[in-house]
Amino acid sequence: MTAAISIDILTLFPEMLAGPLDRGVIGRARTAGLIDIASHNIRDWTTDRHRIVDDSAFGGGSGMVMKPEPLAAAIEECRRNSGWVVLLSPQGQLLNQGLALELSKRNHLVLVCGRYEGVDDRVQSLFVDQEISIGDYVLTGGELPALVVAETVARLVPGVLSKEDSTVHDSHAAGLLEHPHFTRPRRFRGQEVPDVLLSGDHDAIARWRHLESLRRTLLRRPDLVEARGLQNDEENWLWDEEPDAMRRLKWKHQDQGPSGALENLAES
């Protein structure tokens, strides 16, 4: 079987990746031959006996910079014809579900884990196709972001998850957070599973889940509601159920009631 996607991770610390890549969703997909993931030590492309991969920055300043020669050589050797080179960087495009879906459609990814103050900018301009960040904060290296990207992409590859629709209802897949989940026992510490989930009425269950996704997104990530917009029935239901949260949203016309504000938002 030919893997649907191949991922090469370039790092100074391949031992950080071994456990996560061998277990869980990624481990099972690798065993099944659905994805091919390999990590490579950038030091293997150094040419000096001390295997030096960093140096001080021109112009002074604190911290070290990753040297261009070994990193460029590593990328050139690992990158195949259709390879897409991604530098994990706090300056990159913010990872989201849509971007993960785009990456999952590529045949080959090369994920470059930066360290120190970053990589020599000539590597970025000559060899990197895209910079990606997993959040507006700084980590000590790109290894954890690389794992996040690898798993986010891998689970979107057909056949990786056991149920065909498993990714369809994920949080963020449709611009909303996922609905609440419940399992046995039916009653736990005074709280019961909603009756609709036990009714056997699949249409009613689907509607409940959709509305609860709306509620949860409004309460936890109102920015996603603003970005997505709302249908009239969704708008009216939220105004009835969560009027305070609706008022807190920064609508274009904050003085409008439920009949106008979200309609304008959906059209924007």
C-alpha positions in Angstrom: 0.0 0.0 0.0 1.2 3.5 -0.9 0.8 6.0 1.9 -1.7 8.8 1.1 0.7 11.4 2.6 4.4 11.4 3.6 5.7 13.7 6.3 9.4 14.3 7.0 10.2 16.2 10.2 13.6 18.0 10.4 14.6 18.6 14.0 17.6 18.8 16.4 15.8 16.6 18.9 14.2 13.6 17.1 13.9 11.8 20.4 11.1 14.3 21.4 9.0 13.0 18.5 9.4 9.2 18.9 6.7 8.4 21.5 3.8 10.5 20.1 4.5 9.4 16.5 4.4 5.7 17.5 1.1 5.8 19.4 -2.5 6.8 19.1 -4.0 7.9 15.8 -0.7 8.5 14.1 0.8 5.2 15.3 -2.1 3.2 14.0 -2.1 5.1 10.7 1.6 4.4 10.3 1.2 0.8 11.0 -1.7 0.5 8.5 0.5 2.2 5.9 -1.9 5.1 5.5 0.7 7.7 6.3 4.5 7.7 6.3 6.2 9.8 8.9 10.0 10.0 9.5 12.0 12.3 11.7 15.6 13.4 10.8 18.3 15.0 12.9 19.5 18.2 11.2 23.0 17.6 12.7 23.4 14.7 10.3 23.9 17.3 7.6 26.7 19.2 9.3 30.2 18.9 7.9 32.4 19.8 10.9 33.5 17.4 13.6 31.6 19.2 16.4 28.3 19.1 14.4 27.6 22.7 14.9 24.1 23.9 13.8 24.0 27.4 15.2 26.0 30.6 15.4 25.7 34.2 16.7 23.7 36.7 14.8 25.2 39.3 12.5 24.6 42.7 14.1 24.8 41.4 17.6 22.0 40.6 20.0 21.2 37.8 22.4 20.6 34.2 21.4 21.9 32.1 18.5 20.6 31.5 15.0 20.3 28.2 13.2 23.0 28.0 10.4 21.8 27.9 6.8 24.1 25.2 5.4 23.0 22.0 7.3 19.3 23.0 7.3 19.3 23.7 3.6 21.1 20.5 2.9 18.6 18.6 5.0 15.6 20.1 3.2 17.2 19.5 -0.2 17.7 15.8 0.5 14.4 15.1 2.2 12.2 17.2 -0.2 10.8 15.2 -3.1 9.3 16.7 -6.3 5.9 17.6 -4.9 7.2 18.3 -1.3 5.8 21.3 0.5 8.2 22.7 3.1 6.6 24.2 6.2 8.6 26.1 8.8 7.1 26.0 12.3 7.4 29.6 13.5 5.5 32.0 15.8 5.5 34.4 12.9 3.6 32.0 10.6 0.0 31.7 9.5 -2.2 30.5 12.4 -3.1 26.8 12.1 -6.8 26.1 11.9 -9.0 23.3 10.6 -9.2 24.8 7.1 -5.4 25.0 6.8 -5.0 21.5 8.1 -7.4 20.3 5.4 -5.3 22.0 2.7 -2.2 20.4 4.0 -3.8 16.9 4.1 -4.3 17.1 0.4 -0.6 17.3 -0.3 1.4 14.2 -1.1 4.5 15.2 0.9 5.2 17.6 3.7 8.6 18.6 5.1 8.1 20.1 8.6 11.1 22.2 9.8 11.5 22.7 13.5 13.2 25.9 14.4 15.2 26.4 17.5 17.1 29.2 19.3 16.2 32.7 17.9 15.1 31.1 14.7 16.6 30.1 11.4 18.8 32.1 9.0 16.3 34.1 6.9 17.9 32.9 3.7 16.7 29.4 4.4 13.2 30.8 4.8 13.3 32.7 1.5 15.0 30.0 -0.6 13.5 26.8 0.7 10.4 27.3 2.8 6.9 27.3 1.1 4.9 28.3 4.1 5.3 29.3 7.8 2.8 28.0 10.3 2.2 28.9 13.9 0.0 26.9 16.4 -0.8 30.0 18.5 0.2 33.5 19.6 2.9 32.4 22.1 6.5 31.3 21.9 7.9 27.9 22.5 11.5 26.8 22.8 11.4 24.9 19.5 9.2 23.7 16.7 8.9 20.0 17.8 5.6 20.3 19.6 4.1 22.4 16.8 5.3 19.8 14.3 3.5 17.1 16.3 0.3 19.2 16.4 0.5 19.7 12.6 1.2 16.1 11.9 -1.7 14.8 14.0 -4.1 17.4 12.7 -3.3 16.6 9.1 -3.1 12.8 9.6 -6.6 12.4 11.1 -8.0 14.1 7.9 -6.5 11.4 5.7 -9.2 9.0 4.5 -9.2 5.8 6.4 -7.2 7.1 9.4 -10.2 7.4 11.7 -12.5 4.5 12.2 -15.8 6.3 11.3 -16.1 8.0 7.9 -17.9 11.0 9.4 -15.6 11.4 12.5 -14.0 14.6 11.2 -17.3 16.0 9.8 -18.6 16.8 13.3 -15.3 17.8 14.9 -15.1 21.2 16.6 -14.2 23.9 14.0 -15.1 21.6 11.0 -18.2 23.6 10.3 -17.1 26.8 12.0 -18.6 25.8 15.3 -17.5 24.0 18.4 -18.7 20.5 18.9 -21.9 19.7 20.8 -21.8 18.1 24.3 -21.3 14.3 24.6 -22.8 11.9 27.1 -22.4 8.2 27.9 -23.5 5.8 30.7 -24.6 6.1 33.4 -27.8 8.1 32.5 -27.7 9.9 35.9 -24.4 11.1 37.4 -24.1 13.1 40.6 -27.5 14.7 40.2 -27.2 15.4 36.5 -29.1 13.5 33.8 -28.5 12.9 30.1 -30.9 15.1 28.1 -34.1 13.2 27.2 -33.8 13.9 23.5 -30.7 11.8 23.3 -32.6 8.8 24.5 -35.6 9.4 22.3 -34.4 7.5 19.3 -35.6 10.4 17.1 -32.6 11.0 14.9 -33.9 14.3 13.4 -34.6 15.7 16.9 -31.1 14.5 18.1 -29.4 16.1 15.1 -31.2 19.4 15.7 -30.4 19.4 19.4 -26.8 18.8 18.7 -26.7 21.6 16.2 -28.3 24.1 18.5 -26.1 23.1 21.4 -23.1 23.6 19.1 -24.3 27.1 18.5 -24.8 27.7 22.2 -21.4 26.4 23.2 -19.7 28.4 20.4 -21.5 31.6 21.4 -20.5 31.1 25.1 -16.9 30.0 24.6 -15.8 31.3 21.2 -18.1 34.2 20.1 -15.5 35.2 17.6 -16.4 32.1 15.6 -20.0 33.0 15.6 -19.1 36.4 14.2 -16.9 34.9 11.5 -19.5 32.3 10.5 -22.7 34.3 10.7 -26.1 32.9 11.6 -29.3 31.8 9.9 -32.5 33.5 11.1 -33.8 30.5 13.0 -30.4 30.1 14.7 -30.4 33.8 15.6 -33.8 33.7 17.1 -33.1 30.6 19.2 -29.9 32.1 20.6 -31.7 35.3 21.5 -34.3 33.3 23.3 -31.7 31.0 25.1 -28.7 33.2 25.7 -29.7 36.9 25.4 -26.9 38.2 27.6 -24.2 36.4 25.5 -25.8 37.7 22.3 -25.8 41.3 23.6 -22.1 41.0 24.4 -21.2 40.3 20.8 -19.8 43.2 18.9 -22.4 43.5 16.2 -22.1 46.0 13.5 -25.4 47.6 14.7 -25.4 46.9 18.4 -28.7 48.8 18.9 -30.6 46.3 16.7 -32.5 43.5 18.2 -32.7 39.9 17.1 -34.4 40.8 13.8 -31.5 42.8 12.4 -28.1 42.4 13.9 -27.3 38.9 13.0 -28.9 39.2 9.6 -26.4 41.9 8.8 -23.6 39.8 10.2 -24.5 36.8 8.0 -24.4 39.0 4.9 -21.0 40.6 5.8 
